[in-house]
């Protein structure tokens, strides 16, 4: 599958959110190399650290060095979502889920939308619906760009 213009090349990470965990049998999924998502009896231990699970990431380069990751979770949520976008501060091991998606394209669009808004700061976020943004469909139907966590801390 060719990379989309806003997709970041996946890299191998072993952060907390990639650690193996027990998943109910009816919710276990694996994303195959051809991007098909298939149910499995067991998610193999090695699969938790596959680079292909990371759809997009921005590490230590957003405003305030906030890290942003979008990844395939291996667990289908009750609402059908399989992708999470999370953020963390540089001094924290805690990841906060700020967006969930059902498809790869939706996950990448949400990631790119959040990245664009967070890169520019709160003034940009007020105008994140501008139709002239290149390569992005901003925002997705029903998707509001989350406020940058530093803006929440600062009370803006």
C-alpha positions in Angstrom: 0.0 0.0 0.0 1.5 3.4 -0.9 2.0 5.9 1.8 -0.5 8.7 1.9 1.0 12.2 1.8 0.4 12.9 5.5 1.3 9.4 6.7 4.5 9.0 8.8 6.7 6.0 8.2 6.1 3.4 11.0 8.9 2.7 13.4 9.4 0.1 16.0 8.3 1.2 19.5 7.9 -0.7 22.7 5.9 1.8 24.8 3.4 0.8 27.4 0.5 0.9 25.0 2.1 -1.8 22.8 2.5 -4.3 25.7 0.6 -7.6 25.3 -2.7 -7.9 27.2 -5.5 -10.3 27.5 -8.3 -9.7 25.0 -11.7 -11.3 25.0 -11.8 -14.0 22.2 -14.6 -12.3 20.3 -12.7 -9.0 20.1 -9.2 -10.2 19.1 -8.0 -8.9 15.7 -4.8 -8.8 13.8 -4.0 -6.5 10.9 -2.4 -8.4 8.1 0.4 -7.1 5.8 -2.2 -6.4 3.1 -4.2 -4.2 5.6 -7.0 -6.8 6.0 -8.1 -7.0 9.6 -8.9 -10.6 10.6 -10.2 -12.2 13.8 -7.7 -14.6 15.5 -7.8 -17.2 18.3 -4.7 -15.7 19.9 -2.7 -12.5 19.3 0.9 -13.8 19.2 3.4 -12.3 21.6 5.6 -11.1 18.7 2.7 -9.2 17.1 2.5 -6.6 19.9 5.9 -5.1 18.8 5.3 -5.1 15.0 6.2 -1.7 13.5 3.1 -2.0 11.2 0.8 -1.4 14.2 1.9 2.2 14.3 -0.1 4.2 11.7 1.4 7.6 12.5 3.5 9.3 15.1 5.0 12.6 16.1 7.5 12.3 18.9 9.0 15.2 20.8 8.3 17.7 18.0 4.8 19.1 18.7 4.4 22.2 20.8 5.7 21.4 24.3 7.3 18.2 23.1 4.0 16.3 23.4 4.2 12.9 21.7 1.3 11.8 19.5 0.8 8.2 18.2 -1.9 6.4 16.3 -1.8 2.6 16.4 -3.8 -0.5 15.8 -5.1 -1.9 19.1 -5.7 -5.6 18.3 -9.0 -5.3 20.3 -12.3 -4.3 18.6 -14.2 -2.0 21.0 -18.0 -2.4 21.3 -18.4 0.5 18.9 -16.3 -1.2 16.3 -13.2 1.0 16.7 -9.7 -0.6 16.3 -7.4 2.4 16.2 -6.4 4.7 19.0 -4.7 8.1 18.9 -2.9 8.9 22.1 -0.7 11.6 23.5 1.9 11.8 26.3 4.0 14.5 27.9 7.8 13.9 27.7 8.1 13.4 31.4 5.2 10.9 31.6 4.7 7.2 30.9 0.9 7.7 30.9 -0.8 7.7 27.5 -4.2 9.4 27.1 -6.5 8.2 24.3 -8.0 11.3 22.5 -9.4 9.7 19.4 -10.6 6.3 18.2 -11.3 5.1 14.6 -12.8 2.2 12.8 -10.6 2.3 9.6 -7.0 3.1 8.7 -8.0 6.1 6.6 -10.1 7.6 9.3 -7.3 7.0 11.8 -4.7 8.7 9.6 -7.0 11.7 8.9 -7.7 12.2 12.6 -4.0 11.9 13.4 -3.1 14.4 10.6 -5.8 16.8 11.7 -4.7 16.8 15.4 -1.1 17.1 14.3 -1.8 20.1 12.2 -3.8 21.9 14.8 -1.4 21.1 17.7 1.6 22.2 15.7 0.3 25.7 15.1 -1.2 26.4 18.5 -4.5 27.6 19.9 -5.0 30.4 17.3 -4.9 27.8 14.5 -7.3 25.5 16.3 -10.0 28.1 16.1 -9.7 28.0 12.3 -9.1 24.3 11.9 -12.1 23.9 9.6 -10.4 26.1 6.8 -11.1 24.2 3.5 -7.8 25.3 1.9 -5.6 23.1 4.1 -3.5 21.0 1.7 -3.9 17.2 1.8 -6.2 17.2 4.8 -9.9 16.8 5.1 -10.4 18.9 8.2 -12.3 18.0 10.3 -13.9 14.6 9.8 -17.6 14.4 10.0 -18.4 14.2 13.7 -14.7 14.7 14.7 -13.7 17.8 16.8 -10.0 18.5 17.1 -9.0 17.9 20.8 -7.5 20.9 22.5 -3.8 20.6 22.9 -3.1 19.3 26.4 -0.7 22.2 27.2 -3.6 24.6 26.4 -5.8 22.8 28.8 -3.1 23.0 31.5 -2.6 26.7 30.8 -6.3 27.4 31.0 -6.5 28.9 27.5 
